[in-house]
Amino acid sequence: MGYPAAAAAAAAADLQQQQRQQQQQQQQQQQQQEEEASKSAAAALQQIDRLEKQMLQHANVLRRRVAAQKTERLLGLMLMGKPQHLDELLDRLSYLRGIDEHFIFFLNTKIREALNATPPKTLAATALRILRQRCTARLRLDATGKAKFVGIVAKAFQNPNVDLKALANTSLHTTEEIEDFCEWLQSGISFGSKP
C-alpha cells in the first residue's frame, strides 16, 4: 500500500471519526432537547396542578357563599311565615338546579356548627334541620319527577277555595300526567290510611 492509499485510508478514518462525532453531538443535542422538553412539560404540569388547586379553592369559596345566600333567603321566608314564597323559591332553585348535594352538605355543616357552639344554638339547628329536610325531600321529588304533584296539592291546601280543575289543567298537560297524578294521590292515600 502506497502513500496515496494510506492517505485515503487515513482520510476515510478521519471522515468516519467526524461522522461519529457529529452523530454523538446530534445525540447529545437530541438528549438535551428531550431533557428540556421533559423539564418544561414537568413545569407546565406543576403549573396546571397549582392552577387546579387554586380554582378548586375558589370554587369552594363561591359555593359556600352562594349556599349561605340561599340559606339566608330560605330561612328568612320560613321564619317570616311565607310558605307560598318559600315554595316558589324552592321551585325556582329546583328548576335552576340550585338544590344539590353541595347545598345539603353546607346545611349539615351549619347544623353541626350550631350544635357545637357554646352555648348550643338549638333553635337555629332546628330551623336548619327543617330546611334541610325540605331541600332533601325536594331533591328526592325531583329525582322521581313528582315535584309538580306536590305543588298542586300544596296550592290546594293553601287555598281551600281554589278551583281544583283549573289548578290541575294549568299544571298537568297530558293524559299520562293526569293518570300519574291520580295514581300518586291514591298511593299517598293508601299509605296514609295504613295503621
Summary of the structure (lengths in Angstrom):
residues: 195
radius of gyration: 35.9
end to end distance: 119.1
largest distance: 125.4
contacts: 448
relative contact order: 0.05
helix: 86%
strand: 0%
